[in-house]
Amino acid sequence: MGKSNKVCPVCGRKMKSQFNGLQHCKCGMSWKKDVGFFERTNDMVFTLERVKNGKKVKQRPAIRSKQEKSN
């Protein structure tokens, strides 16, 4: 197994990569490089955030919550 292949601690399946540094399992567990293992909730949204580093622009995974539409 390579570095990017994590095994889910709940069900034992291999986790699938969504972005670099962010992986998911079908049972609802996720793994993020700086956070570790956590359980997903319905209001979580996974996005790529642009970060400027000098002249380069890099993308890194970020977790945000859904914002409800207010009428």
N, CA, C and O atoms as a CHARMM CRD file, in Angstrom:
* protein
*
  284
    1    1 MET  N      0.84000  -1.18600   0.00000 PROA 1      0.00000
    2    1 MET  CA     0.00000   0.00000   0.00000 PROA 1      0.00000
    3    1 MET  C      0.88000   1.24300   0.00000 PROA 1      0.00000
    4    1 MET  O      1.88700   1.30800   0.70600 PROA 1      0.00000
    5    2 GLY  N      0.49000   2.21600  -0.79400 PROA 2      0.00000
    6    2 GLY  CA     1.22100   3.47500  -0.84800 PROA 2      0.00000
    7    2 GLY  C      0.85900   4.36900   0.31800 PROA 2      0.00000
    8    2 GLY  O      0.00900   4.02700   1.14000 PROA 2      0.00000
    9    3 LYS  N      1.50700   5.51000   0.38300 PROA 3      0.00000
   10    3 LYS  CA     1.24700   6.45400   1.46000 PROA 3      0.00000
   11    3 LYS  C     -0.18500   6.97600   1.43300 PROA 3      0.00000
   12    3 LYS  O     -0.77300   7.24100   2.48200 PROA 3      0.00000
   13    4 SER  N     -0.75000   7.12400   0.22700 PROA 4      0.00000
   14    4 SER  CA    -2.06900   7.73400   0.10100 PROA 4      0.00000
   15    4 SER  C     -3.20200   6.75500   0.40500 PROA 4      0.00000
   16    4 SER  O     -4.35100   7.17900   0.53800 PROA 4      0.00000
   17    5 ASN  N     -2.91200   5.46300   0.51700 PROA 5      0.00000
   18    5 ASN  CA    -3.95500   4.48200   0.78900 PROA 5      0.00000
   19    5 ASN  C     -4.12500   4.28600   2.28600 PROA 5      0.00000
   20    5 ASN  O     -3.33100   3.58800   2.91600 PROA 5      0.00000
   21    6 LYS  N     -5.14600   4.89200   2.85400 PROA 6      0.00000
   22    6 LYS  CA    -5.46200   4.73000   4.26200 PROA 6      0.00000
   23    6 LYS  C     -6.50800   3.63200   4.39600 PROA 6      0.00000
   24    6 LYS  O     -7.26900   3.37600   3.46300 PROA 6      0.00000
   25    7 VAL  N     -6.54500   2.99400   5.53800 PROA 7      0.00000
   26    7 VAL  CA    -7.56000   1.99200   5.83800 PROA 7      0.00000
   27    7 VAL  C     -8.48700   2.59000   6.87900 PROA 7      0.00000
   28    7 VAL  O     -8.03500   3.14200   7.88300 PROA 7      0.00000
   29    8 CYS  N     -9.78700   2.47800   6.63700 PROA 8      0.00000
   30    8 CYS  CA   -10.78900   3.03100   7.54200 PROA 8      0.00000
   31    8 CYS  C    -10.73000   2.30700   8.88500 PROA 8      0.00000
   32    8 CYS  O    -10.73400   1.07700   8.91800 PROA 8      0.00000
   33    9 PRO  N    -10.67500   3.05700  10.00700 PROA 9      0.00000
   34    9 PRO  CA   -10.63000   2.40400  11.32100 PROA 9      0.00000
   35    9 PRO  C    -11.96900   1.79500  11.72600 PROA 9      0.00000
   36    9 PRO  O    -12.00600   0.95700  12.62700 PROA 9      0.00000
   37   10 VAL  N    -13.06900   2.19000  11.08900 PROA 10     0.00000
   38   10 VAL  CA   -14.39200   1.68200  11.44900 PROA 10     0.00000
   39   10 VAL  C    -14.70800   0.38000  10.72400 PROA 10     0.00000
   40   10 VAL  O    -15.04200  -0.62200  11.35700 PROA 10     0.00000
   41   11 CYS  N    -14.60300   0.39400   9.37500 PROA 11     0.00000
   42   11 CYS  CA   -15.03200  -0.77700   8.60000 PROA 11     0.00000
   43   11 CYS  C    -13.87200  -1.55500   7.98100 PROA 11     0.00000
   44   11 CYS  O    -14.08600  -2.67700   7.52200 PROA 11     0.00000
   45   12 GLY  N    -12.66400  -1.01400   7.94600 PROA 12     0.00000
   46   12 GLY  CA   -11.50900  -1.73400   7.43500 PROA 12     0.00000
   47   12 GLY  C    -11.29800  -1.65500   5.93300 PROA 12     0.00000
   48   12 GLY  O    -10.38400  -2.29500   5.41200 PROA 12     0.00000
   49   13 ARG  N    -12.12500  -0.88200   5.21300 PROA 13     0.00000
   50   13 ARG  CA   -11.95400  -0.72500   3.76600 PROA 13     0.00000
   51   13 ARG  C    -10.89100   0.32300   3.46500 PROA 13     0.00000
   52   13 ARG  O    -10.54400   1.14600   4.31200 PROA 13     0.00000
   53   14 LYS  N    -10.37700   0.27000   2.22000 PROA 14     0.00000
   54   14 LYS  CA    -9.45000   1.30200   1.77700 PROA 14     0.00000
   55   14 LYS  C    -10.22800   2.58600   1.52400 PROA 14     0.00000
   56   14 LYS  O    -11.34400   2.55200   1.00600 PROA 14     0.00000
   57   15 MET  N     -9.63700   3.71100   1.89000 PROA 15     0.00000
   58   15 MET  CA   -10.28900   4.99600   1.68200 PROA 15     0.00000
   59   15 MET  C     -9.94200   5.52000   0.29400 PROA 15     0.00000
   60   15 MET  O     -8.84600   5.28400  -0.21500 PROA 15     0.00000
   61   16 LYS  N    -10.88600   6.23300  -0.31100 PROA 16     0.00000
   62   16 LYS  CA   -10.70000   6.80600  -1.63900 PROA 16     0.00000
   63   16 LYS  C    -10.28000   8.26000  -1.51000 PROA 16     0.00000
   64   16 LYS  O    -10.75800   8.98000  -0.63300 PROA 16     0.00000
   65   17 SER  N     -9.38700   8.68500  -2.38800 PROA 17     0.00000
   66   17 SER  CA    -8.88400  10.05500  -2.36100 PROA 17     0.00000
   67   17 SER  C     -9.81300  10.98600  -3.12000 PROA 17     0.00000
   68   17 SER  O    -10.17600  10.71200  -4.26400 PROA 17     0.00000
   69   18 GLN  N    -10.20200  12.09900  -2.47900 PROA 18     0.00000
   70   18 GLN  CA   -10.99600  13.11500  -3.16200 PROA 18     0.00000
   71   18 GLN  C    -10.06400  14.21100  -3.66500 PROA 18     0.00000
   72   18 GLN  O    -10.13700  14.59300  -4.83300 PROA 18     0.00000
   73   19 PHE  N     -9.20100  14.71400  -2.81400 PROA 19     0.00000
   74   19 PHE  CA    -8.16000  15.67800  -3.15400 PROA 19     0.00000
   75   19 PHE  C     -6.87300  15.15600  -2.54000 PROA 19     0.00000
   76   19 PHE  O     -6.89500  14.19900  -1.76600 PROA 19     0.00000
   77   20 ASN  N     -5.74900  15.78000  -2.88000 PROA 20     0.00000
   78   20 ASN  CA    -4.49800  15.44100  -2.20200 PROA 20     0.00000
   79   20 ASN  C     -4.63700  15.83300  -0.73800 PROA 20     0.00000
   80   20 ASN  O     -4.96400  16.97700  -0.42400 PROA 20     0.00000
   81   21 GLY  N     -4.39000  14.89100   0.14800 PROA 21     0.00000
   82   21 GLY  CA    -4.48900  15.17400   1.58100 PROA 21     0.00000
   83   21 GLY  C     -5.88600  15.03400   2.15000 PROA 21     0.00000
   84   21 GLY  O     -6.10700  15.40000   3.30500 PROA 21     0.00000
   85   22 LEU  N     -6.85200  14.51100   1.37500 PROA 22     0.00000
   86   22 LEU  CA    -8.21500  14.33900   1.86000 PROA 22     0.00000
   87   22 LEU  C     -8.78400  13.05200   1.27700 PROA 22     0.00000
   88   22 LEU  O     -8.87400  12.89700   0.05900 PROA 22     0.00000
   89   23 GLN  N     -9.17400  12.11400   2.17500 PROA 23     0.00000
   90   23 GLN  CA    -9.68400  10.82200   1.73500 PROA 23     0.00000
   91   23 GLN  C    -10.98500  10.49500   2.44300 PROA 23     0.00000
   92   23 GLN  O    -11.22000  10.93100   3.57000 PROA 23     0.00000
   93   24 HSD  N    -11.85100   9.69800   1.75100 PROA 24     0.00000
   94   24 HSD  CA   -13.16700   9.34700   2.27600 PROA 24     0.00000
   95   24 HSD  C    -13.39300   7.84800   2.21600 PROA 24     0.00000
   96   24 HSD  O    -12.79000   7.14200   1.40900 PROA 24     0.00000
   97   25 CYS  N    -14.27700   7.37600   3.09200 PROA 25     0.00000
   98   25 CYS  CA   -14.73200   5.99300   3.08400 PROA 25     0.00000
   99   25 CYS  C    -16.25500   5.99800   2.94300 PROA 25     0.00000
  100   25 CYS  O    -16.90700   6.98400   3.28400 PROA 25     0.00000
  101   26 LYS  N    -16.81900   4.89900   2.44200 PROA 26     0.00000
  102   26 LYS  CA   -18.26300   4.81300   2.24200 PROA 26     0.00000
  103   26 LYS  C    -19.05000   4.84600   3.54700 PROA 26     0.00000
  104   26 LYS  O    -20.22000   5.22700   3.55700 PROA 26     0.00000
  105   27 CYS  N    -18.41500   4.45100   4.64300 PROA 27     0.00000
  106   27 CYS  CA   -19.14400   4.36600   5.91700 PROA 27     0.00000
  107   27 CYS  C    -19.32200   5.72200   6.60700 PROA 27     0.00000
  108   27 CYS  O    -20.01600   5.79700   7.62100 PROA 27     0.00000
  109   28 GLY  N    -18.71300   6.79300   6.08800 PROA 28     0.00000
  110   28 GLY  CA   -18.89100   8.11400   6.67300 PROA 28     0.00000
  111   28 GLY  C    -17.66200   8.65300   7.37800 PROA 28     0.00000
  112   28 GLY  O    -17.70700   9.74400   7.94700 PROA 28     0.00000
  113   29 MET  N    -16.57500   7.91700   7.35100 PROA 29     0.00000
  114   29 MET  CA   -15.32800   8.39800   7.95000 PROA 29     0.00000
  115   29 MET  C    -14.49600   9.10500   6.88900 PROA 29     0.00000
  116   29 MET  O    -14.52700   8.73100   5.71600 PROA 29     0.00000
  117   30 SER  N    -13.76000  10.11700   7.29900 PROA 30     0.00000
  118   30 SER  CA   -12.84900  10.82700   6.41300 PROA 30     0.00000
  119   30 SER  C    -11.51700  11.00100   7.11900 PROA 30     0.00000
  120   30 SER  O    -11.41600  10.84000   8.33500 PROA 30     0.00000
  121   31 TRP  N    -10.49400  11.33200   6.33600 PROA 31     0.00000
  122   31 TRP  CA    -9.16200  11.58200   6.87400 PROA 31     0.00000
  123   31 TRP  C     -8.60400  12.80000   6.17100 PROA 31     0.00000
  124   31 TRP  O     -8.60200  12.86300   4.94200 PROA 31     0.00000
  125   32 LYS  N     -8.13000  13.77200   6.94100 PROA 32     0.00000
  126   32 LYS  CA    -7.47500  14.95500   6.39600 PROA 32     0.00000
  127   32 LYS  C     -6.09300  15.03500   7.01300 PROA 32     0.00000
  128   32 LYS  O     -5.89800  14.71100   8.18400 PROA 32     0.00000
  129   33 LYS  N     -5.14200  15.46900   6.21200 PROA 33     0.00000
  130   33 LYS  CA    -3.73300  15.42500   6.59300 PROA 33     0.00000
  131   33 LYS  C     -3.45100  16.08200   7.94500 PROA 33     0.00000
  132   33 LYS  O     -2.75600  15.49400   8.77300 PROA 33     0.00000
  133   34 ASP  N     -3.97100  17.27700   8.18500 PROA 34     0.00000
  134   34 ASP  CA    -3.65800  17.98100   9.43400 PROA 34     0.00000
  135   34 ASP  C     -4.64000  17.68100  10.56900 PROA 34     0.00000
  136   34 ASP  O     -4.34000  17.96900  11.72700 PROA 34     0.00000
  137   35 VAL  N     -5.81300  17.10500  10.25800 PROA 35     0.00000
  138   35 VAL  CA    -6.83600  16.83100  11.26700 PROA 35     0.00000
  139   35 VAL  C     -6.78300  15.38700  11.74400 PROA 35     0.00000
  140   35 VAL  O     -6.93600  15.11500  12.93400 PROA 35     0.00000
  141   36 GLY  N     -6.56700  14.46400  10.81700 PROA 36     0.00000
  142   36 GLY  CA    -6.62100  13.04500  11.12500 PROA 36     0.00000
  143   36 GLY  C     -7.98700  12.48700  10.76700 PROA 36     0.00000
  144   36 GLY  O     -8.65900  13.02800   9.88900 PROA 36     0.00000
  145   37 PHE  N     -8.41500  11.41300  11.42800 PROA 37     0.00000
  146   37 PHE  CA    -9.69900  10.78700  11.14000 PROA 37     0.00000
  147   37 PHE  C    -10.82500  11.57300  11.79700 PROA 37     0.00000
  148   37 PHE  O    -10.69000  12.03900  12.92800 PROA 37     0.00000
  149   38 PHE  N    -11.93900  11.71600  11.07800 PROA 38     0.00000
  150   38 PHE  CA   -13.13000  12.35900  11.63100 PROA 38     0.00000
  151   38 PHE  C    -14.35300  11.82200  10.90300 PROA 38     0.00000
  152   38 PHE  O    -14.24600  11.28300   9.80100 PROA 38     0.00000
  153   39 GLU  N    -15.52000  11.97300  11.53200 PROA 39     0.00000
  154   39 GLU  CA   -16.76700  11.50200  10.94400 PROA 39     0.00000
  155   39 GLU  C    -17.45200  12.65800  10.21900 PROA 39     0.00000
  156   39 GLU  O    -17.56400  13.76400  10.74800 PROA 39     0.00000
  157   40 ARG  N    -17.91000  12.37700   8.99200 PROA 40     0.00000
  158   40 ARG  CA   -18.56800  13.41300   8.19600 PROA 40     0.00000
  159   40 ARG  C    -19.99000  13.65000   8.69400 PROA 40     0.00000
  160   40 ARG  O    -20.65900  12.73600   9.17700 PROA 40     0.00000
  161   41 THR  N    -20.43200  14.89400   8.56600 PROA 41     0.00000
  162   41 THR  CA   -21.81600  15.24400   8.85600 PROA 41     0.00000
  163   41 THR  C    -22.46400  15.75600   7.58000 PROA 41     0.00000
  164   41 THR  O    -21.77500  16.00600   6.59100 PROA 41     0.00000
  165   42 ASN  N    -23.78400  15.91500   7.59300 PROA 42     0.00000
  166   42 ASN  CA   -24.51000  16.33800   6.40000 PROA 42     0.00000
  167   42 ASN  C    -24.21100  17.77600   5.98400 PROA 42     0.00000
  168   42 ASN  O    -24.37800  18.11800   4.81400 PROA 42     0.00000
  169   43 ASP  N    -23.77800  18.61800   6.90500 PROA 43     0.00000
  170   43 ASP  CA   -23.55000  20.01600   6.56200 PROA 43     0.00000
  171   43 ASP  C    -22.10900  20.31800   6.13500 PROA 43     0.00000
  172   43 ASP  O    -21.76800  21.48400   5.93600 PROA 43     0.00000
  173   44 MET  N    -21.26200  19.30600   5.99100 PROA 44     0.00000
  174   44 MET  CA   -19.86600  19.52400   5.57300 PROA 44     0.00000
  175   44 MET  C    -19.76700  19.61900   4.05600 PROA 44     0.00000
  176   44 MET  O    -20.39300  18.85100   3.32600 PROA 44     0.00000
  177   45 VAL  N    -18.96100  20.58400   3.59400 PROA 45     0.00000
  178   45 VAL  CA   -18.67300  20.75100   2.17500 PROA 45     0.00000
  179   45 VAL  C    -17.15900  20.75000   2.03100 PROA 45     0.00000
  180   45 VAL  O    -16.46700  21.47200   2.74800 PROA 45     0.00000
  181   46 PHE  N    -16.63800  19.94100   1.10400 PROA 46     0.00000
  182   46 PHE  CA   -15.20700  19.83600   0.88800 PROA 46     0.00000
  183   46 PHE  C    -14.84300  20.62100  -0.36300 PROA 46     0.00000
  184   46 PHE  O    -15.37400  20.35500  -1.44100 PROA 46     0.00000
  185   47 THR  N    -13.94100  21.58900  -0.22300 PROA 47     0.00000
  186   47 THR  CA   -13.57200  22.46400  -1.33400 PROA 47     0.00000
  187   47 THR  C    -12.06100  22.56100  -1.45700 PROA 47     0.00000
  188   47 THR  O    -11.32200  22.15800  -0.55900 PROA 47     0.00000
  189   48 LEU  N    -11.61900  23.10000  -2.58000 PROA 48     0.00000
  190   48 LEU  CA   -10.21600  23.43800  -2.75300 PROA 48     0.00000
  191   48 LEU  C    -10.07300  24.93700  -2.56000 PROA 48     0.00000
  192   48 LEU  O    -10.77200  25.72200  -3.20000 PROA 48     0.00000
  193   49 GLU  N     -9.16700  25.33200  -1.67700 PROA 49     0.00000
  194   49 GLU  CA    -8.93700  26.72600  -1.34700 PROA 49     0.00000
  195   49 GLU  C     -7.65700  27.18300  -2.03800 PROA 49     0.00000
  196   49 GLU  O     -6.64800  26.48000  -1.99100 PROA 49     0.00000
  197   50 ARG  N     -7.68400  28.33100  -2.66800 PROA 50     0.00000
  198   50 ARG  CA    -6.48500  28.85100  -3.32900 PROA 50     0.00000
  199   50 ARG  C     -5.66700  29.65700  -2.32900 PROA 50     0.00000
  200   50 ARG  O     -6.19100  30.53700  -1.64600 PROA 50     0.00000
  201   51 VAL  N     -4.37400  29.34600  -2.24900 PROA 51     0.00000
  202   51 VAL  CA    -3.46900  30.02500  -1.33100 PROA 51     0.00000
  203   51 VAL  C     -2.29900  30.56400  -2.13900 PROA 51     0.00000
  204   51 VAL  O     -1.65700  29.82100  -2.88100 PROA 51     0.00000
  205   52 LYS  N     -2.02300  31.85000  -1.99600 PROA 52     0.00000
  206   52 LYS  CA    -0.93200  32.46900  -2.73100 PROA 52     0.00000
  207   52 LYS  C      0.34000  32.35900  -1.90900 PROA 52     0.00000
  208   52 LYS  O      0.37600  32.75500  -0.74400 PROA 52     0.00000
  209   53 ASN  N      1.38100  31.81900  -2.52300 PROA 53     0.00000
  210   53 ASN  CA     2.67000  31.64600  -1.86500 PROA 53     0.00000
  211   53 ASN  C      3.72000  32.32000  -2.74900 PROA 53     0.00000
  212   53 ASN  O      4.28200  31.68500  -3.64200 PROA 53     0.00000
  213   54 GLY  N      3.98400  33.60800  -2.50100 PROA 54     0.00000
  214   54 GLY  CA     4.87000  34.35200  -3.38200 PROA 54     0.00000
  215   54 GLY  C      4.17600  34.58300  -4.70600 PROA 54     0.00000
  216   54 GLY  O      3.10300  35.18500  -4.74600 PROA 54     0.00000
  217   55 LYS  N      4.77600  34.11100  -5.80000 PROA 55     0.00000
  218   55 LYS  CA     4.15700  34.24300  -7.12000 PROA 55     0.00000
  219   55 LYS  C      3.27200  33.05200  -7.46500 PROA 55     0.00000
  220   55 LYS  O      2.44400  33.13700  -8.37200 PROA 55     0.00000
  221   56 LYS  N      3.43900  31.94300  -6.75000 PROA 56     0.00000
  222   56 LYS  CA     2.67400  30.73800  -7.04900 PROA 56     0.00000
  223   56 LYS  C      1.33100  30.73400  -6.32400 PROA 56     0.00000
  224   56 LYS  O      1.20500  31.25500  -5.21600 PROA 56     0.00000
  225   57 VAL  N      0.34800  30.14600  -6.96100 PROA 57     0.00000
  226   57 VAL  CA    -0.96700  29.93800  -6.34200 PROA 57     0.00000
  227   57 VAL  C     -1.15600  28.43700  -6.20100 PROA 57     0.00000
  228   57 VAL  O     -1.16200  27.70800  -7.19400 PROA 57     0.00000
  229   58 LYS  N     -1.31200  27.97600  -4.96100 PROA 58     0.00000
  230   58 LYS  CA    -1.49900  26.55100  -4.69800 PROA 58     0.00000
  231   58 LYS  C     -2.91700  26.30900  -4.21600 PROA 58     0.00000
  232   58 LYS  O     -3.57300  27.21500  -3.70000 PROA 58     0.00000
  233   59 GLN  N     -3.38400  25.08300  -4.38800 PROA 59     0.00000
  234   59 GLN  CA    -4.70000  24.70600  -3.90000 PROA 59     0.00000
  235   59 GLN  C     -4.54600  23.70300  -2.77400 PROA 59     0.00000
  236   59 GLN  O     -3.73800  22.77800  -2.85400 PROA 59     0.00000
  237   60 ARG  N     -5.33500  23.89700  -1.71600 PROA 60     0.00000
  238   60 ARG  CA    -5.31000  22.94300  -0.61200 PROA 60     0.00000
  239   60 ARG  C     -6.74900  22.63600  -0.20000 PROA 60     0.00000
  240   60 ARG  O     -7.62600  23.49100  -0.32600 PROA 60     0.00000
  241   61 PRO  N     -6.99400  21.42900   0.28700 PROA 61     0.00000
  242   61 PRO  CA    -8.36100  21.07400   0.66800 PROA 61     0.00000
  243   61 PRO  C     -8.81200  21.81700   1.92100 PROA 61     0.00000
  244   61 PRO  O     -8.02600  22.03200   2.84500 PROA 61     0.00000
  245   62 ALA  N    -10.08300  22.20600   1.94200 PROA 62     0.00000
  246   62 ALA  CA   -10.66600  22.89900   3.08900 PROA 62     0.00000
  247   62 ALA  C    -12.04700  22.30900   3.36100 PROA 62     0.00000
  248   62 ALA  O    -12.72100  21.82400   2.45200 PROA 62     0.00000
  249   63 ILE  N    -12.45100  22.35900   4.61400 PROA 63     0.00000
  250   63 ILE  CA   -13.76300  21.86200   5.02000 PROA 63     0.00000
  251   63 ILE  C    -14.58800  23.06200   5.47900 PROA 63     0.00000
  252   63 ILE  O    -14.17200  23.82900   6.34800 PROA 63     0.00000
  253   64 ARG  N    -15.74900  23.20100   4.88300 PROA 64     0.00000
  254   64 ARG  CA   -16.65000  24.28900   5.25400 PROA 64     0.00000
  255   64 ARG  C    -18.01100  23.70200   5.57600 PROA 64     0.00000
  256   64 ARG  O    -18.28400  22.54000   5.27500 PROA 64     0.00000
  257   65 SER  N    -18.86900  24.51400   6.19400 PROA 65     0.00000
  258   65 SER  CA   -20.22700  24.04100   6.47200 PROA 65     0.00000
  259   65 SER  C    -21.18000  24.69900   5.47400 PROA 65     0.00000
  260   65 SER  O    -20.94600  25.82000   5.02200 PROA 65     0.00000
  261   66 LYS  N    -22.25100  23.99000   5.14000 PROA 66     0.00000
  262   66 LYS  CA   -23.25500  24.53200   4.22500 PROA 66     0.00000
  263   66 LYS  C    -23.93800  25.70700   4.88600 PROA 66     0.00000
  264   66 LYS  O    -24.24200  25.68600   6.07800 PROA 66     0.00000
  265   67 GLN  N    -24.17200  26.73500   4.08500 PROA 67     0.00000
  266   67 GLN  CA   -24.92400  27.87900   4.59300 PROA 67     0.00000
  267   67 GLN  C    -26.33000  27.79700   4.03800 PROA 67     0.00000
  268   67 GLN  O    -26.52800  27.72900   2.82500 PROA 67     0.00000
  269   68 GLU  N    -27.29500  27.80500   4.92400 PROA 68     0.00000
  270   68 GLU  CA   -28.69800  27.70100   4.51800 PROA 68     0.00000
  271   68 GLU  C    -29.11700  28.98700   3.83400 PROA 68     0.00000
  272   68 GLU  O    -28.70100  30.07800   4.22200 PROA 68     0.00000
  273   69 LYS  N    -29.96100  28.84300   2.79400 PROA 69     0.00000
  274   69 LYS  CA   -30.48600  30.01300   2.09900 PROA 69     0.00000
  275   69 LYS  C    -31.60100  30.62700   2.93600 PROA 69     0.00000
  276   69 LYS  O    -32.51300  29.93500   3.38900 PROA 69     0.00000
  277   70 SER  N    -31.50900  31.93600   3.13000 PROA 70     0.00000
  278   70 SER  CA   -32.57500  32.60800   3.88400 PROA 70     0.00000
  279   70 SER  C    -33.36700  33.48700   2.92400 PROA 70     0.00000
  280   70 SER  O    -32.78400  34.26900   2.17300 PROA 70     0.00000
  281   71 ASN  N    -34.67900  33.36400   2.94600 PROA 71     0.00000
  282   71 ASN  CA   -35.54200  34.13700   2.04900 PROA 71     0.00000
  283   71 ASN  C    -36.18600  35.26100   2.78000 PROA 71     0.00000
  284   71 ASN  O    -36.94900  36.02500   2.19000 PROA 71     0.00000
